Amino acid sequence: MEVLRLYEDGAGESRFDTYDISMELKDFAPPADPLYVSEAESATRFVMIRLPAGWGGARHPTPRRQILFCLGGELRVTASSGEERRVVAGDAWLMADTTGKGHTTAVISEGPVDAVIVQLE
């Protein structure tokens, strides 16, 4: 499974790439049939967020390594390098730019953005 990743490079610029999450066919929930599962990763907590239409945040690094699962709406994320990506319902976005120049985020949908953020250890 491939997810969007935002990270900082050696010069402190935030940049985008994709991050491949390996999955293996496993007996995850017997007696249900096997399904594809990634390796477990420790998480500390999760939050649900709603960003209202028109919301925009000042440039910042992410406060901790975390992954956002967009449930509805659309975001534009701009890395400090100038690269932009859109995050829409169904997308997963791994935020790993915990230092450096950071990124900006803006709601570009007509309605709010609803999402779940899982904070990783």
N, C-alpha and C positions, 0 to 999 in steps of 0.2 A: 504494500500500500504506500502510495506516495503522498506526502503532505508538503505544504509550503513551509519553508523555514526562513526566519530572519535571524541573522547572526552579525557579529562585528568582526571585521578583518583586523590584521595586525596594526593598521593605522588608525583604528577606532571607528572606521566607517561602517554603518549598518548596510548589509547587502542581503539579497534574496538568493536562495537556491531551493532545490527540492531535497527532501529527506526521505529515504526509503525505509519503511518499517517492515522488516522481514516477518513473514507469517508462515506457520507450519500447521498442517492438518493434524488436529488433536482431538481426543475425547475430552472435551471441555465441560460438558454438562450432561453426563450419562443419566438416563438412558437415551437421550437425544443423539442423533447422528453426529459424527465428528464434524468439526468446523474449523476454519482457519483462524488461528490465534497468534498474536504477537507475544514476545517475551514480556513478562510482567515488569513494570517500572514503578518504583516507589513514588507515591504522591502524598502530599501532606494534607491537602484540603481542596475543595472546589467551591466556586462561587458562580451564581447565575447573575448575569448583568443585562441591563436594558439601556442602550444608548439612544436618546431621542433623535428624531429627524433633525438634521442640521448640526448635530453635535460635532465638535472637533477638539482635539487635544493638542497641547503644546508639545514640541519635540522632547522626547525623553527615552532613555533606555528602559527596557522592561524591568520591573522591580525584582523579578526572580524568573528562573526558567519555568515556562508554563505553556500549556497548549490550549488554544481556543477552538471550540466547536461552534460554528455559526448555525443557529437554528432558524433565523429569519432576518431579512433585510440585507443590506450591502454596505461594505466598508471599502474605503480606499486607504491603503497603507503606503506611506512614502518613506523609504529608507534615507538615511543621511546622504547616501551616494546619489540620490535623485531618482533611483529606480522606484516604480510604482507597481503595486499589485492590487487586485480587487479580491475581496473575500465575500462569498455569498453563501446562502443557506446550503448546508451540506458539506462545506469546506472545513478542513482542519488546518490550523495555523500554529506552528511551533515557534514560540518567541524565545530566542536564545541570545538576544543582544543585550545582555545584562550590564555591560560596560560600554564605553565609547560614546559616540555622538547621538545615538538613538534614532527614533523614527517618529513620524506623526501619523495619526489615525483620524479619519473623518467619516461620518455617516453620509452616504451619497444616495441612499434609497429614500423614497417619499415617506416611508414610515420608519419606525425605530428598528434597531438591530437588537435581537435577542441572542444571547450566547451563553455557553457554559465555559468557564475557565478552570482547568485542572492545574494546580500548582505542584510542580515536580520537585523532588529532593535533589 
